[in-house]
Amino acid sequence: PNEIQQITIRSANLRELPATKLINCNLLDFAYNQLKTFPNFSFIAPDLFTLNIMRNPFYLSDVESERTFNTAVLAKIPDKLTTLNMEGTFYGSVERNIISARLPNLINFSCGRGGGAYFHPDTRSPDGSSAFCPDVPGSVTSYNITSNDFRSVDTNSQPSFGTNGSYSYKQLPNLVSLSVNNNYYLSDNAHTLASANSISTINYSSTAVAIPNGLNGKTNLTNFTSRYNRNSGDIANNRSLLDSGGNYKFAGCTSLDTLNLYATNLGAVNFPTSFSNPALSYLDLRYTSIKGGRPNTADGSQEYVIYAETFKEAVNISRLYIDSRNLGSNFPSGKNRIHPDAFLFNPELYYIWYRSYGATTGN
């Protein structure tokens, strides 16, 4: 046992682990088994760095006090841990700050659910006030809470808490990957991310979380996905693709490769003056209610629904999807057209989906 450094046994119908100590083990992966009583990993592998325990029914534990993810369960996880993957393991909400207190060096945190149990408001809080997205230490760079029922996120920032502080995902200082999608009742209005300079991928799909402010000019952002989002159509309150001044929220994001807003109601908003994203290859604006045209231009003064400069800077775009019944809405007769040079600077473009339901005219 002293020579074993890593063990992976997935989907083997394991129901218990032997009381064996693995003093040099740094990775344990027992995902998709039938473990019910939470093993004492602090005893089994005191130097553990990575723990994968997805889809084990710990909510059925013989120890009643360990049927939710709480301090008693965390005490069984070595405090050196840097990666914790635990989707589909517990029901109930997560008490605030307990992860940061026990796992101050955590880097990768995932309780994103692919099936099995999910985190939701429990009996301690019928109104959902205990359903906060989990707070984690400031060392976390990957945060995934996909497909649960977390409902609230705030600006919790406690730098002096423990070794690396305790933060909500909005305040994590070095976040690179953020996935909060499919928490249907999770909502947040105009907001910023403290990790704006480091964030690379964001997924807000199937939530009511608005498009963040403060991402313009951020060169590390590569992917923003917000499909079926319910809180991105309020231009006046800076929740849409453009702010109230007509400024594009992703302007100057030179590494942005994917902008996917499928079935997200952006409201009757114009296109940006230019999609100033030279790396952009995939843009999906289907079923968004977008109006097109140029920002800061009255409907009666619009000349085109897509201008020559709209996609001029998106030189690498290859897939373009636009679908809205508002395209060219209230533009002068004959002005809801596409400029003949609209795609002149897009040599990689090979697929276009454009549907205006009969509104767009011209050559």
N, C-alpha and C positions, 0 to 999 in steps of 0.2 A: 503493500500500500504506500510506503514512503516514496516510491519511485513514480507513482502516477501523478501526472500533471493536469490531464484533462479527461473527462468522461462525458460521452454523449450517448444516451439511450432514449430514443424517441419512440412514441407509439408502440410500446412493448407491454402495455397493460400492467405496469408496475403499480403495486398497491402499498408497498412500504420499502424503506431503505434499511440496510443493516447498520448497526452501530459501529461503523468502521471509521477510523480517523485517517484522513489523507493530508498529511502535514505540508505537502508541496503542491497540492492541487490548486490551480487558479481558475479553472472553468468547469462548471457542472451544467449539463443540459439534460433535464428530465421532462421536456415538453411533451404534451399530448399523452399523458399517462393517467393513472387512476389514484394518485396520491391524495389522501384526504386529510390526514393529520400532518400539519406542517412540520417537515423535518428540522432538526436542530443543525442547520448548516454551519453555525458558529463552532460547533464541536466537530462536525464532519470535516470541514475544510476551513480552518481559521485564516488562511491566506487567500481566500477566494476573491477573485476580481470580477468574474462574469457568472451570472446566475440566470438561466433560462428555465422557467417553470410554467410556461403557458399551458392553459387548458387542463389544469389539474383541479378537481372539484374540492378545493380547500374549504369552501363554504359548507361542506358536509362533515367537517371535522368532528371527531369524537370529543374533542375539547371545546366545550361550548363557547368559552371566552376567546377562542381563536377562529371563529367562523367569519370574522370580518378582518380587514387589513388594519391592524392596530399596533400599539407599542409592544404587546406580547409577541406578536408575529415578527415584528422588526427585530426584536431582541435575539431571534434565532438566525439572523443574517449577519455575517461578518461585517464589521464597520469599515473594512478596507474596500468594499465593493465599489466598482466603477460602472458596471453595466447590469441593469435589472430589467428583464423582460418577463411580464407577468399578466398577460392578457387572459381573460376568461377564467379567473381564479376565485374572485370574491364578489359578493353583493354588498350593498351599503355604500356610504360615502367614506371619504378619507379625512380623518382629523387633521387639521392644519398644522404644518411645520414638523410633523413627526418624522417624515422622511429625511429632512435636513438634519434633524437632531441625531439620527442614528447613522446616516450614510453621507457624511460631509464631503466625500470625494467622488460622489456619483457624477458620471459624465453622460451616460446614455440611459434614459428612463423611458420605458414603454409599458403602458397598461392598455394599449390600443386593442380593441376586441375584434377578433375574427370569428367569435362564437363563444358559447358557454356563458358563464356568469358575467355580469357587467356592473360597474359602479353606478349607483343611483342614490337619490335622496332616501335616507332610511328613517326609521321611526323616531329617531332623536330629533328630527326636523321635518315635520309634515309640510311646512311651507317651502321646503327646498333650500333653506338658508345654509344647510350643511353640505350642499352639493357644489362646493367650490372646487375648481380645478386644482389638483394637488400642488402644493408649494414644494420646491426642491432647492438644493444648494446652488450657489452661483457658478459652480464648476460644470453644470449640465450644459451640453451643447446640442443634444438631440432629445426632443420632448414629444412624445406620441401618446395621446389619450383618445384615439379614434374609437368611435362607435360605443360610447358610454352614455350616461345621462347627467354629466356635469352641467351645471346651469349658470354658474357665476364665476367671474374672474375680476380681480381688482388690482390695485397698484401696490400690493403688499411687497415691501422691500425692507428687509432687516439685515443689513450688512454685518452687524455685530452679533448675529445669532450663530453660535457655534463657530466652526472653523471657516466655512465658506458662505455663511449667511443663509437666509431663507427667502425665496422669491416666488411670486406668481410668474407665469410664463411671460407676461408683459414686461416684467422688470428684470428678467434674466439678462445678465450683461454680455454673455458670449454665445448666445444661442445661434446655431447654424441651421438646424432642421426643426420645423414646428408643424405638427399635425394635430388639429383639434376637430377635424371633420366628423360629421355624423354624430355630433352631440346636439340633437335637434333643438332643444330649448336653451342652449347656450347663446347668450346675447351680449353684445357690447357695441356701443355707438362709436363716435369718432374717438380714435385713440392712437397712441404711438407705441412702438416697441423699443425698449431700451437697447435691444440687440440689432438695431437697424443697420449698423455698420458691418456686422458679421453675418447676418441672416442670409441663407442661401435659398431655402425652400420653405414655402408657407402653403398650408392647405386649410381653408376655412369653409369647405363645402358642407352643405346641409346643416348650416347653423344660422343664427341671426347676428353674426359678428360682422361689423362693417369693414370695408377696405381700410387698412391703416393709413394714417398720415405719416409724413416724414421718410418715405422710402425713395423719393426722387433723388437721383444722383448717387444711389448706393450701388457700387460696382460689384458687390458680392452676390446680389440677388439674381438667381437663375430661374426660379420657377414660382409663379403665384397661381394657385388654383382655388377657385371659389365657385363651384357648381351648385346650382339649386340653393343659392344663398338668399335669405329673406330680408336683409337689412343693408342693401347697397344701392338704393335708388333715391336717396335724399341728398340732392346736390347742395341745398342750402346749408345743411349741417355736415358737410364734408364727408359723406359716406359713399359717394359714388366714384366713378372712374376719374372724373374731374372735380376739383374743388370749386367753391363758390366763385372764385375768380377766373375759372376756365382753365386752370393749370392742370396738366396731366400728372397724375399721381406717381407714374413710373417714368417720368421724364429723366433722361440721362442714365437710366439703368443699363449700362453698356453690356452687361453679361446676361441680361434677361433673355432666356430662350423660349419659355412657355408662359403665356398669359391665357388662362382658361376660365371664362366667365359664363359658361354654358348655363342657360336657364336661370340666370341671376338677373333680377329686374333692376337695371341701372337707371330706369326712368328715361324720360325723353331728353337724353343728353347728347351733345354734339360729340363727334370724334375729336381727339386732340388735334391741335394744329399740325403736329407730326408725331407719329409713333417713333420717338427718338431712341430706338433700341436696335443697334446694328446687329446684335446676335439673335434677335427674335426670329424663331422659325415656325412657331405654332401660335396662332391667335384665334380664339373661339369666342365670338360675340353672338351666337345663336340664341334666340328667344330672350333677348335682353331689353327690349323696348327702346333700344338706342335710336336716335334720330338722325345722326350723321350731320354733315355740314361742318362749318368752322366755328370754334368757340368765340365768344364775345362778339358775335355777329347776329343781328336780329334775323328772325326767320324770313322776313320780307326782303332782306338784303343778301340772302344766300344765293350763290351762283351754281353750286354743285353739291351733291350729297357726298361725293368723294372728290377731294381736290387733288391737284397734281402733287402737292407736297405731303398729303396725308400719310402715304407709305414710302415716301422718298428715302427716308433714313433707315427704314427696315429692310436693308439690302439682302438679308439672308432669309427672309420669310419664304416658307415653302408651302404651308397649309394655312389658308385664310377662310374663316367661316363667319358670315354675317347674315343674320336672319331677324327681321323686325318689321312689324306692321307700322312702325312710326317713321321708317326711313323717308326722308324728304317731307315729313308732315308739316303742313302750313308754309312750305316754300312756294315762291311764285310759280305760276304755270310754266312748265318747260324747264324749270331750274332744278328739279329733283333728278339730275342726271349724273353720270360718272365722267370725270375729265378724261379726255382721250389719252393723256400721258400719266394716268393714275398709277400704272404698274410698270412704267418704263424703266425704273431703277431696281427692279426685283427679278434678277435673272434666275433665282432659285425657285421661283413660284411655279408649282405644277398642279396645284389643286385649289379651286375656288368654289366655295358654296356661297352664293349671294341670292337672297330671296327678299323681295320687297312687297310681295303680294300684289303685283301689278302697278306699284306706284312709280318705280323708276323708269324714266323714258330716255330717249336719245340714242345715239349711235354707240 
